[in-house]
């Protein structure tokens, strides 16, 4: 009985070094390599070589793991304050680029956390200071800052979800769009038809980097107009 008691109290291999950080790092590798559906508490424990119950001392459930992953990925994105040495609009764009890059680095995680309101809140808490700081320096009122930041984050989220679903640098829109537009009956969508034909295959090529920068420039210009 004493021997049995000793065996039951002895941690399995890996449990002595188990930590929240180690659990989250392993969970992130699983998600990156195999997708969010592959992540279960049992799978996580098996990969770590520990008893599944030992995970719950650090993270009570899968939702907590996902929230922890959001924090792990995004907590390092907050940029140092450049002060007045950098214009506010450039500060805002840099914050947006950093945020997008965080989503791009882990597309399997992005598709999940951006549809989870709790995880989105976790991300906002650890990433929004550079956005608010830049918009405050632009001269926006408190309500304008809140709405502008939400609009910009919504743009990045939507853009990133589309980008993650394609998993490529470009989106080959032109061939199919040209074919469909040319098959329209006469007089149907004349403006669309004219612009598509004018742009042609080269002009319709969509690059995600340039598309992101275009959207970012448009939004920033709108925020500047709100100040004026």
ROKE-696103 format. One record per residue: residue number from 1; x, y, z of N, C-alpha, C in turn. Coordinates in Angstrom, 1 decimal. Example, Ala and Ser with C-alpha at 12.3 -4.5 7.8 and 13.67 -1.06 7.14 Angstrom:
<rs>
> num|nu|nv|nw|cau|cav|caw|cu|cv|cw
> 1|13.2|-5.7|7.8|12.3|-4.5|7.8|13.2|-3.3|7.8;
> 2|12.8|-2.2|7.1|13.7|-1.1|7.1|12.9|0.0|7.9;
</rs>
This chain:
<rs>
> num|nu|nv|nw|cau|cav|caw|cu|cv|cw
> 1|0.8|-1.2|0.0|0.0|0.0|0.0|0.9|1.2|0.0;
> 2|2.0|1.2|0.8|2.9|2.3|0.8|3.5|2.6|-0.5;
> 3|3.9|1.4|-1.2|4.5|1.6|-2.5|3.5|2.2|-3.5;
> 4|2.2|1.7|-3.4|1.2|2.3|-4.3|1.0|3.7|-4.1;
> 5|1.0|4.1|-2.8|0.8|5.5|-2.5|2.0|6.4|-3.0;
> 6|3.2|5.8|-3.0|4.3|6.5|-3.5|4.2|6.7|-5.0;
> 7|3.7|5.6|-5.7|3.6|5.7|-7.1|2.5|6.7|-7.5;
> 8|1.4|6.8|-6.8|0.3|7.7|-7.2|0.7|9.1|-7.0;
> 9|1.7|9.4|-6.0|2.1|10.8|-5.7|3.3|11.2|-6.6;
> 10|3.9|10.3|-7.3|5.0|10.7|-8.1|4.6|11.3|-9.5;
> 11|5.1|12.5|-9.8|4.6|13.1|-11.1|5.2|12.3|-12.3;
> 12|4.4|12.2|-13.4|4.9|11.5|-14.6|6.0|12.4|-15.2;
> 13|6.7|11.7|-16.1|7.8|12.4|-16.9|7.2|13.7|-17.5;
> 14|7.8|14.8|-17.3|7.3|16.0|-17.9|6.5|16.9|-17.0;
> 15|5.9|16.3|-16.0|5.0|17.1|-15.1|5.8|18.0|-14.2;
> 16|7.0|17.6|-13.8|7.8|18.5|-12.9|8.2|19.8|-13.6;
> 17|8.3|19.8|-15.0|8.7|21.0|-15.7|7.5|21.7|-16.3;
> 18|6.3|21.1|-16.1|5.1|21.7|-16.7|4.9|23.1|-16.2;
> 19|4.5|24.0|-17.1|4.2|25.4|-16.8|3.2|25.9|-17.8;
> 20|2.5|27.0|-17.5|1.6|27.6|-18.4|2.2|27.9|-19.7;
> 21|3.4|28.4|-19.6|4.2|28.8|-20.8|4.5|27.6|-21.7;
> 22|4.9|26.5|-21.1|5.2|25.3|-21.9|3.9|24.7|-22.5;
> 23|2.8|24.8|-21.8|1.6|24.3|-22.3|1.2|25.1|-23.6;
> 24|1.2|26.4|-23.4|0.8|27.3|-24.5|1.7|27.1|-25.7;
> 25|3.0|27.0|-25.5|3.9|26.9|-26.6|3.6|25.6|-27.4;
> 26|3.3|24.5|-26.7|3.0|23.3|-27.3|1.7|23.4|-28.1;
> 27|0.7|24.0|-27.4|-0.6|24.2|-28.1|-0.5|24.9|-29.3;
> 28|0.3|26.0|-29.3|0.5|26.8|-30.5|1.1|26.0|-31.7;
> 29|2.1|25.1|-31.3|2.7|24.3|-32.4|1.7|23.3|-33.0;
> 30|0.8|22.8|-32.2|-0.3|21.9|-32.7|-1.2|22.6|-33.6;
> 31|-1.6|23.8|-33.2|-2.5|24.6|-34.0|-1.9|25.0|-35.3;
> 32|-0.6|25.5|-35.3|0.1|25.9|-36.5|0.2|24.8|-37.4;
> 33|0.6|23.6|-36.9|0.9|22.4|-37.8|-0.3|21.7|-38.3;
> 34|-1.4|21.6|-37.5|-2.5|20.7|-37.8|-3.9|21.4|-37.8;
> 35|-4.0|22.6|-37.3|-5.3|23.3|-37.3|-5.9|23.2|-35.9;
> 36|-6.9|24.1|-35.7|-7.5|24.2|-34.4|-8.2|23.0|-33.9;
> 37|-8.8|22.2|-34.9|-9.5|21.0|-34.5|-8.6|19.9|-33.9;
> 38|-7.4|20.0|-34.2|-6.4|19.0|-33.6|-6.1|19.3|-32.2;
> 39|-6.4|20.5|-31.7|-6.1|20.8|-30.3|-7.2|20.4|-29.4;
> 40|-6.9|19.4|-28.5|-7.7|18.9|-27.4|-6.9|18.9|-26.2;
> 41|-7.5|18.9|-25.0|-6.7|18.8|-23.8|-6.0|17.4|-23.7;
> 42|-6.6|16.4|-24.2|-6.0|15.0|-24.2|-4.8|15.0|-25.2;
> 43|-5.0|15.6|-26.3|-3.8|15.6|-27.3|-2.7|16.5|-26.8;
> 44|-3.0|17.6|-26.1|-2.0|18.5|-25.6|-1.2|17.7|-24.5;
> 45|-1.9|17.0|-23.6|-1.3|16.3|-22.6|-0.4|15.2|-23.1;
> 46|-0.9|14.5|-24.1|-0.1|13.4|-24.7|1.2|14.0|-25.4;
> 47|1.1|15.1|-26.0|2.3|15.7|-26.7|3.3|16.2|-25.6;
> 48|2.8|16.6|-24.5|3.7|17.1|-23.4|4.2|15.9|-22.6;
> 49|3.6|14.7|-22.7|3.9|13.6|-21.9|3.5|13.7|-20.5;
> 50|2.3|14.2|-20.2|1.8|14.4|-18.9|0.4|13.8|-18.8;
> 51|-0.1|13.7|-17.6|-1.5|13.3|-17.3|-2.4|14.5|-17.7;
> 52|-3.5|14.2|-18.4|-4.4|15.3|-18.8|-4.8|16.2|-17.6;
> 53|-5.0|15.6|-16.5|-5.5|16.3|-15.3|-4.5|17.4|-14.9;
> 54|-3.2|17.1|-15.1|-2.2|18.1|-14.7|-2.3|19.4|-15.4;
> 55|-2.9|19.4|-16.6|-3.0|20.6|-17.4|-4.0|21.6|-16.7;
> 56|-5.0|21.1|-16.0|-6.0|21.9|-15.4|-5.6|22.7|-14.3;
> 57|-4.4|22.4|-13.7|-3.8|23.3|-12.7|-3.4|24.6|-13.2;
> 58|-3.1|24.6|-14.6|-2.6|25.8|-15.2|-3.6|26.5|-16.1;
> 59|-4.4|25.7|-16.8|-5.4|26.2|-17.7|-6.7|25.3|-17.6;
> 60|-7.8|25.9|-17.1|-8.9|25.0|-16.7|-9.7|24.3|-17.9;
> 61|-9.5|24.8|-19.1|-10.3|24.2|-20.2|-9.7|24.7|-21.5;
> 62|-10.2|24.2|-22.7|-9.7|24.6|-24.0|-9.9|26.1|-24.2;
> 63|-11.0|26.6|-23.8|-11.3|28.1|-24.0|-10.1|28.9|-23.3;
> 64|-9.7|28.5|-22.2|-8.6|29.2|-21.5|-7.3|29.0|-22.3;
> 65|-7.1|27.8|-22.9|-5.9|27.6|-23.7|-6.0|28.6|-24.9;
> 66|-7.1|28.7|-25.6|-7.2|29.6|-26.7|-7.0|31.1|-26.3;
> 67|-7.5|31.4|-25.2|-7.3|32.8|-24.7|-5.8|33.0|-24.4;
> 68|-5.2|32.0|-23.9|-3.8|32.1|-23.6|-3.0|32.2|-24.9;
> 69|-3.4|31.5|-25.9|-2.7|31.6|-27.2|-2.8|32.9|-27.8;
> 70|-4.0|33.5|-27.7|-4.2|34.9|-28.2|-3.2|35.9|-27.5;
> 71|-3.1|35.7|-26.2|-2.2|36.5|-25.4|-0.7|36.3|-25.8;
> 72|-0.4|35.0|-26.0|1.0|34.6|-26.4|1.4|35.2|-27.7;
> 73|0.5|35.2|-28.7|0.8|35.6|-30.0|0.8|37.2|-30.1;
> 74|-0.1|37.8|-29.4|-0.3|39.3|-29.6|0.4|40.2|-28.5;
> 75|0.7|39.6|-27.4|1.3|40.4|-26.3|2.6|41.1|-26.7;
> 76|3.3|40.5|-27.6|4.6|41.1|-28.0|4.5|42.1|-29.1;
> 77|3.3|42.4|-29.5|3.1|43.3|-30.7|3.1|44.8|-30.3;
> 78|2.9|45.1|-29.0|2.8|46.5|-28.7|4.1|47.2|-29.0;
> 79|4.0|48.3|-29.7|5.2|49.0|-30.2|5.6|50.0|-29.2;
> 80|6.9|50.3|-29.0|7.3|51.4|-28.1|6.8|52.7|-28.6;
> 81|6.6|53.6|-27.7|6.1|54.9|-28.0|7.2|55.8|-28.7;
> 82|7.0|56.2|-30.0|8.1|57.0|-30.6|7.9|58.4|-30.3;
> 83|6.9|58.8|-29.5|6.7|60.2|-29.2|6.3|61.0|-30.5;
> 84|6.8|62.2|-30.6|6.4|63.1|-31.7|7.4|63.0|-32.9;
> 85|8.4|62.1|-32.7|9.4|61.9|-33.8|8.7|61.3|-35.0;
> 86|7.6|60.6|-34.9|6.9|59.9|-36.0|5.5|60.5|-36.1;
> 87|5.1|60.9|-37.2|3.7|61.4|-37.4|2.7|60.3|-36.9;
> 88|1.6|60.8|-36.4|0.6|60.0|-35.8|0.0|58.9|-36.8;
> 89|-0.1|59.4|-38.1|-0.7|58.4|-39.1|0.3|57.3|-39.4;
> 90|1.6|57.6|-39.4|2.6|56.5|-39.5|2.6|55.6|-38.3;
> 91|2.4|56.2|-37.1|2.4|55.3|-35.9|1.2|54.4|-36.0;
> 92|0.1|54.9|-36.5|-1.2|54.1|-36.7|-1.0|53.0|-37.7;
> 93|-0.3|53.3|-38.8|-0.1|52.3|-39.8|0.9|51.2|-39.4;
> 94|1.9|51.6|-38.6|2.8|50.6|-38.1|2.1|49.7|-37.1;
> 95|1.2|50.2|-36.3|0.5|49.4|-35.4|-0.4|48.4|-36.1;
> 96|-1.0|48.9|-37.2|-1.9|48.0|-38.0|-1.1|46.9|-38.7;
> 97|0.1|47.3|-39.2|0.9|46.3|-39.9|1.4|45.2|-38.9;
> 98|1.8|45.6|-37.7|2.2|44.7|-36.7|1.1|43.7|-36.3;
> 99|-0.1|44.2|-36.2|-1.3|43.4|-35.8|-1.6|42.4|-36.9;
> 100|-1.6|42.9|-38.1|-1.8|42.0|-39.3|-0.7|40.9|-39.3;
> 101|0.5|41.2|-39.1|1.6|40.3|-39.1|1.4|39.2|-38.0;
> 102|0.9|39.6|-36.9|0.6|38.6|-35.8|-0.4|37.6|-36.3;
> 103|-1.5|38.1|-37.0|-2.5|37.2|-37.5|-1.9|36.3|-38.6;
> 104|-1.1|36.9|-39.5|-0.6|36.1|-40.6|0.4|35.0|-40.2;
> 105|1.1|35.2|-39.1|2.1|34.2|-38.6|1.4|33.0|-38.1;
> 106|0.1|33.1|-37.7|-0.6|31.9|-37.2|-2.0|31.9|-37.7;
> 107|-2.2|31.6|-39.0|-3.5|31.7|-39.7|-4.5|30.7|-39.1;
> 108|-4.1|29.5|-38.7|-5.0|28.6|-38.1|-5.6|29.1|-36.8;
> 109|-4.8|29.8|-36.0|-5.3|30.4|-34.8|-6.2|31.6|-35.1;
> 110|-5.8|32.4|-36.1|-6.5|33.6|-36.4|-8.0|33.3|-36.8;
> 111|-8.2|32.3|-37.6|-9.5|31.9|-38.0|-10.4|31.6|-36.8;
> 112|-9.8|31.0|-35.7|-10.6|30.7|-34.5|-10.8|31.9|-33.6;
> 113|-9.7|32.5|-33.2|-9.8|33.5|-32.2|-10.6|34.7|-32.7;
> 114|-10.7|35.0|-34.0|-11.4|36.2|-34.4|-12.9|35.9|-34.5;
> 115|-13.3|34.7|-34.3|-14.7|34.4|-34.2|-15.1|34.1|-32.7;
> 116|-14.2|34.3|-31.8|-14.5|34.0|-30.4|-14.4|35.4|-29.6;
> 117|-15.6|35.9|-29.2|-15.6|37.2|-28.6|-14.7|37.3|-27.3;
> 118|-14.6|36.3|-26.6|-13.7|36.3|-25.4|-12.3|36.5|-25.8;
> 119|-11.9|35.7|-26.8|-10.5|35.8|-27.3|-10.2|37.1|-27.9;
> 120|-11.2|37.7|-28.7|-11.0|39.0|-29.3|-10.8|40.0|-28.2;
> 121|-11.5|39.9|-27.1|-11.4|40.9|-26.0|-10.0|40.7|-25.4;
> 122|-9.5|39.5|-25.2|-8.1|39.3|-24.7|-7.1|40.0|-25.6;
> 123|-7.3|39.9|-26.9|-6.4|40.5|-27.9|-6.4|42.0|-27.8;
> 124|-7.6|42.5|-27.7|-7.8|44.0|-27.7|-7.0|44.6|-26.5;
> 125|-7.1|43.9|-25.3|-6.5|44.4|-24.1|-5.0|44.5|-24.2;
> 126|-4.4|43.6|-24.9|-2.9|43.6|-25.0|-2.4|44.2|-26.2;
> 127|-3.2|44.7|-27.1|-2.7|45.3|-28.4|-3.1|46.7|-28.7;
> 128|-4.1|47.2|-28.1|-4.8|48.4|-28.6|-4.1|49.7|-28.2;
> 129|-3.2|49.7|-27.2|-2.6|51.0|-26.8|-2.0|51.8|-27.9;
> 130|-1.2|51.2|-28.8|-0.6|52.0|-29.9|-1.6|52.6|-30.8;
> 131|-2.8|51.9|-31.0|-3.8|52.5|-31.9|-4.5|53.7|-31.2;
> 132|-4.8|53.5|-29.9|-5.4|54.6|-29.2|-4.5|55.8|-29.1;
> 133|-3.2|55.5|-28.8|-2.2|56.5|-28.7|-2.0|57.4|-29.9;
> 134|-2.0|56.7|-31.1|-1.8|57.4|-32.3|-3.0|58.3|-32.7;
> 135|-4.2|57.7|-32.4|-5.5|58.4|-32.7|-5.7|59.6|-31.8;
> 136|-5.2|59.4|-30.5|-5.3|60.5|-29.6|-4.4|61.7|-30.0;
> 137|-3.2|61.3|-30.5|-2.3|62.4|-31.0|-2.8|63.0|-32.3;
> 138|-3.7|62.4|-33.0|-4.3|63.0|-34.2|-5.2|64.1|-33.8;
> 139|-5.7|64.1|-32.6|-6.6|65.1|-32.1|-8.1|64.7|-32.1;
> 140|-8.4|63.4|-32.2|-9.7|62.9|-32.1|-10.3|62.9|-30.7;
> 141|-11.6|63.1|-30.6|-12.2|63.0|-29.3|-12.3|61.6|-28.9;
> 142|-12.6|61.4|-27.6|-12.6|60.0|-27.0|-13.5|59.1|-27.8;
> 143|-14.8|59.5|-28.1|-15.7|58.6|-28.9|-15.2|58.4|-30.3;
> 144|-14.6|59.4|-30.9|-14.0|59.2|-32.2|-12.8|58.2|-32.2;
> 145|-12.0|58.3|-31.2|-10.9|57.3|-31.0|-11.4|55.9|-30.9;
> 146|-12.4|55.7|-30.1|-13.0|54.4|-29.9|-13.6|53.8|-31.2;
> 147|-14.3|54.6|-31.9|-15.0|54.2|-33.2|-13.9|54.0|-34.3;
> 148|-12.9|54.9|-34.3|-11.9|54.7|-35.4|-11.1|53.5|-35.1;
> 149|-10.7|53.2|-33.9|-9.9|52.0|-33.6|-10.7|50.8|-33.9;
> 150|-12.0|50.8|-33.6|-12.8|49.6|-33.9|-12.9|49.4|-35.4;
> 151|-13.1|50.5|-36.1|-13.2|50.4|-37.6|-11.9|49.8|-38.2;
> 152|-10.8|50.3|-37.7|-9.5|49.8|-38.2|-9.3|48.3|-37.8;
> 153|-9.6|47.9|-36.6|-9.4|46.5|-36.2|-10.4|45.6|-37.0;
> 154|-11.6|46.1|-37.2|-12.5|45.3|-38.0|-12.0|45.1|-39.4;
> 155|-11.4|46.1|-40.0|-10.8|46.0|-41.3|-9.7|45.0|-41.3;
> 156|-8.8|45.0|-40.3|-7.7|44.1|-40.2|-8.2|42.6|-40.0;
> 157|-9.2|42.5|-39.1|-9.8|41.2|-38.9|-10.4|40.6|-40.2;
> 158|-11.2|41.4|-40.8|-11.9|40.9|-42.1|-10.9|40.6|-43.1;
> 159|-9.9|41.5|-43.3|-8.8|41.3|-44.3|-8.1|40.0|-44.0;
> 160|-7.7|39.8|-42.7|-6.9|38.7|-42.3|-7.6|37.3|-42.5;
> 161|-8.9|37.3|-42.2|-9.7|36.1|-42.4|-9.7|35.7|-43.9;
> 162|-9.9|36.7|-44.8|-9.9|36.4|-46.2|-8.5|35.9|-46.6;
> 163|-7.5|36.6|-46.1|-6.1|36.2|-46.4|-5.8|34.8|-45.9;
> 164|-6.2|34.5|-44.7|-5.9|33.2|-44.2|-6.6|32.1|-44.9;
> 165|-7.8|32.4|-45.4|-8.5|31.3|-46.2|-7.9|31.0|-47.5;
> 166|-7.2|32.0|-48.1|-6.6|31.8|-49.4|-5.2|31.2|-49.3;
> 167|-4.5|31.6|-48.2|-3.1|31.0|-48.0|-2.2|31.3|-49.1;
> 168|-2.2|32.4|-49.7|-1.3|32.8|-50.8|-1.1|34.3|-50.8;
> 169|0.0|34.7|-51.5|0.3|36.1|-51.6|-0.7|36.9|-52.5;
> 170|-1.2|36.2|-53.4|-2.1|36.9|-54.4|-3.4|36.1|-54.5;
> 171|-4.5|36.7|-55.0|-5.8|36.1|-55.2|-6.1|36.3|-56.7;
> 172|-6.2|35.1|-57.4|-6.3|35.2|-58.9|-7.8|35.4|-59.2;
> 173|-8.2|36.6|-59.2|-9.5|37.0|-59.5|-9.8|37.2|-60.9;
> 174|-8.8|37.7|-61.7|-9.0|38.2|-63.0|-9.6|37.2|-64.0;
> 175|-9.1|36.0|-64.2|-9.6|35.2|-65.3|-11.1|34.9|-65.1;
> 176|-11.6|34.5|-63.9|-13.0|34.2|-63.8|-13.8|35.5|-63.9;
> 177|-13.4|36.6|-63.3|-14.2|37.8|-63.3|-14.3|38.3|-64.8;
> 178|-13.3|38.3|-65.5|-13.3|38.7|-66.9|-14.3|37.9|-67.7;
> 179|-14.3|36.6|-67.5|-15.2|35.6|-68.2|-16.6|35.9|-67.8;
> 180|-16.9|36.1|-66.6|-18.3|36.3|-66.1|-18.8|37.7|-66.6;
> 181|-18.0|38.7|-66.5|-18.4|40.0|-67.0|-18.7|40.0|-68.5;
> 182|-17.9|39.4|-69.2|-18.1|39.3|-70.7|-19.3|38.5|-71.1;
> 183|-19.7|37.7|-70.2|-20.9|36.8|-70.5|-22.2|37.5|-70.1;
> 184|-22.1|38.7|-69.5|-23.3|39.4|-69.0|-24.2|39.9|-70.3;
> 185|-25.5|39.9|-70.1|-26.3|40.5|-71.2|-26.0|41.9|-71.5;
> 186|-26.2|42.4|-72.7|-25.9|43.8|-73.0|-26.7|44.7|-72.1;
> 187|-26.1|45.7|-71.6|-26.7|46.7|-70.7|-26.8|46.3|-69.2;
> 188|-26.3|45.1|-68.9|-26.3|44.6|-67.5|-25.0|45.1|-66.9;
> 189|-25.0|45.8|-65.8|-23.9|46.3|-65.0|-22.9|47.0|-65.9;
> 190|-23.3|48.0|-66.6|-22.4|48.7|-67.6|-21.2|49.3|-67.0;
> 191|-21.3|49.9|-65.8|-20.1|50.5|-65.2|-19.1|49.5|-64.8;
> 192|-19.6|48.4|-64.2|-18.7|47.3|-63.8|-18.0|46.8|-65.0;
> 193|-18.7|46.5|-66.1|-18.1|46.0|-67.3|-17.1|46.9|-67.9;
> 194|-17.3|48.2|-67.9|-16.4|49.1|-68.5|-15.1|49.1|-67.7;
> 195|-15.2|49.2|-66.3|-14.0|49.3|-65.5|-13.2|48.0|-65.5;
> 196|-13.9|46.8|-65.5|-13.2|45.5|-65.6|-12.4|45.4|-66.9;
> 197|-13.1|45.8|-68.0|-12.4|45.7|-69.3|-11.2|46.7|-69.4;
> 198|-11.4|47.9|-68.8|-10.4|48.9|-68.8|-9.1|48.4|-68.0;
> 199|-9.4|47.8|-66.9|-8.3|47.3|-66.1|-7.6|46.1|-66.7;
> 200|-8.4|45.2|-67.3|-7.8|44.0|-67.9|-7.2|43.0|-66.9;
> 201|-6.6|41.9|-67.3|-6.1|40.9|-66.4|-5.1|41.4|-65.5;
> 202|-4.2|42.2|-66.0|-3.1|42.8|-65.2|-3.6|43.7|-64.1;
> 203|-4.5|44.6|-64.5|-5.1|45.5|-63.5|-5.9|44.9|-62.5;
> 204|-6.5|43.7|-62.8|-7.4|43.1|-61.8|-6.6|42.1|-60.9;
> 205|-5.3|41.9|-61.1|-4.5|41.1|-60.2|-4.5|41.6|-58.8;
> 206|-4.8|40.8|-57.8|-4.9|41.3|-56.5|-3.8|40.7|-55.6;
> 207|-3.0|41.6|-55.1|-1.9|41.3|-54.2|-2.3|41.7|-52.8;
> 208|-2.2|40.8|-51.8|-2.7|41.1|-50.5|-1.9|42.3|-49.8;
> 209|-0.6|42.3|-50.0|0.1|43.4|-49.4|-0.3|44.8|-49.9;
> 210|-0.4|44.9|-51.2|-0.8|46.2|-51.7|-2.3|46.5|-51.4;
> 211|-3.1|45.5|-51.4|-4.5|45.7|-51.0|-4.6|46.2|-49.5;
> 212|-3.8|45.6|-48.7|-3.9|46.0|-47.3|-3.4|47.5|-47.1;
> 213|-2.3|47.8|-47.8|-1.8|49.2|-47.7|-2.8|50.2|-48.3;
> 214|-3.5|49.8|-49.3|-4.5|50.7|-49.9|-5.7|50.9|-48.9;
> 215|-6.2|49.9|-48.3|-7.2|50.0|-47.4|-6.8|50.8|-46.2;
> 216|-5.6|50.6|-45.7|-5.0|51.3|-44.6|-4.9|52.8|-44.9;
> 217|-4.4|53.1|-46.1|-4.3|54.5|-46.4|-5.6|55.2|-46.5;
> 218|-6.7|54.5|-47.0|-8.0|55.1|-47.1|-8.6|55.4|-45.8;
> 219|-8.4|54.4|-44.8|-9.0|54.6|-43.5|-8.2|55.8|-42.8;
> 220|-6.9|55.8|-42.9|-6.2|56.8|-42.2|-6.5|58.2|-42.7;
> 221|-6.7|58.3|-44.0|-7.1|59.6|-44.6|-8.5|60.0|-44.0;
> 222|-9.4|59.0|-43.9|-10.7|59.3|-43.3|-10.6|59.8|-41.9;
> 223|-9.7|59.2|-41.1|-9.5|59.6|-39.7|-9.0|61.1|-39.6;
> 224|-8.1|61.4|-40.5|-7.5|62.7|-40.6|-8.6|63.7|-41.0;
> 225|-9.5|63.4|-41.9|-10.6|64.2|-42.3|-11.5|64.5|-41.1;
> 226|-11.7|63.5|-40.3|-12.6|63.7|-39.1|-12.0|64.7|-38.1;
> 227|-10.7|64.8|-38.1|-10.1|65.8|-37.2|-10.4|67.2|-37.7;
> 228|-10.2|67.3|-39.0|-10.4|68.6|-39.7|-11.8|69.1|-39.5;
</rs>
